[in-house]
Each structure stands twice: as structure tokens, then as C-alpha cells.
Amino acid sequence: MLQESEDPQAVAAVEHIILAMTKYVGAYSAVLDGLDAMVFTAGIGEHSAPVLAALCGKLAWLGVKLEEQANASNGPRISTSDSAVSVWVMPTNEELMIAQHTLALIRP
């Protein structure tokens, strides 16, 4: 996995992902006047506990508190019970959803 690589480019890529996600969550939190919950899905969201831990650490200013053991086992809830923001990992099947929506659009 990318986050397990010691290659400087891989390390920089992971750091960039965390920075970009932090900026998006921070921006949307400002627009929404706060944040009640975050849900992570798919690739990184379902399979990268180190990235989620780093991101949640960056979002501690929002009151995010990570339950490390729950994060390591992919949740479903990975925040502590006293976290101001509820953080979840939800398995998804994007390909199935795309297929179902496409089929609904093309069926007469």
C-alpha cells in the first residue's frame, strides 16, 4: 500500500492526500457552520487506518477524537463516544451503485 512505502514520492503523496482532505473538511465545516459527522467510504476510507488517523488528528480542533482500536479494525464508528464529531467507516460498492443508477436511467 502507498502509505506503507518509504519512497519519498509515496510519502509526499500520502501527505498531500491528508492535506487536501484536511482542507476540504475544514472548508465545508466553515460553510456548514460546524460538523456533526464524517463518513469515510471506499478505498482510503475503508482500508487506510493510518491516513484516517492522521486526518482525524489534523481535525482535532473541530473536536474530533479518534478511537484508535476501532480505527485499526475499520469501525464502523471510529470516534470516541465523547467526540464532538461522530466519525464512521461505511463499506460501499460504488460500481454496483453506478450500475444500478445507469440501469435506472436507460430502462424504458
N, C-alpha and C positions, 0 to 999 in steps of 0.2 A: 504494500500500500504506500501511497505517496507520503503520508505523514511518518512512516517508519524509515524512510530513506534519509541517509546522511548527506546525500548530494546537495551542494549549496543551492542549486536551482530548485530542487524539490522543497527544501526548507523555505526558500523565498516564496515559492508558490503557496505553500500552506499558510505562511504568514500573511500573504496577500489575501487569501480566502477569508481568513479570520478578520483582517482589517476591513475588507469590503462588507462582510456580514455585519460587523460592528457598526459601520457607518449606516447601513440600511436600517438596522433595528433602531439605532439612535434617531435617525431622521423620522421614521414612521412613529416612534414613540412621541416625538415632539409634535408631529402633525395630529396625532390622536389624543393628545393631552394625557399621555401615560400609556401603560401597557398592563393588561390583566393576565395574558397568557401568551406563550410562544409554543408552536408545534413544529417539530422537525420531522421531515419525511424523506424517503428515498435514500439514495447513495450515502452522502455525507451524514445526513440526518439520522439514518438508521444504523450506520456502520462505522462511525468515526468518533468514538467517545473522547479521544484526545482533542479533536477540533471543537466539539461541543463544550468540553471543559474549559478550553481557552476562551471561547466566545462568552460563555457564562461568566467567567472571571472578569472579562472586559466590561460586562454588563452589570457588575455588582452595584454600580451607582444607581441602577434602577431598582435595586432591592432583590436582584436575582441571587438565590442561594442554591448551589448545586449539591445534590445528594450523590456523592462520588460512587458509592456501591451501585445505586440504581443506574447511574450513567454507564458504569462499566458493564452492566448487564442489559443495556438498551431499554431501560424503563419498564413500563410505559411512562410513568411520571419520574422525572429525573431531578426535580427541585425538592427542596425540603418542605415540610409542612408549614413552616413559618416564612417561606419565601414570599415576598411581595408580588412576584410574578410566578405563575404556575407554568412549569416547563415540561413539555411532553415529547415523547418519541412515538410516532404513529406509523406503522408499516403501511406502505402503499404499493399499488401496482399501476403505475402510470400508463403502461402500454395497454392494459385492459381498459382503463378509463378512456383513453384516446380512441380505442377501437369501438367501445360502446357509444361514445358520442358521435363518432363518424358514422356508424351504422344508423343511429337515430336520424342523422341528417340526410342520408341517402335513401332511406326506406320511403316508399310512397305512402 
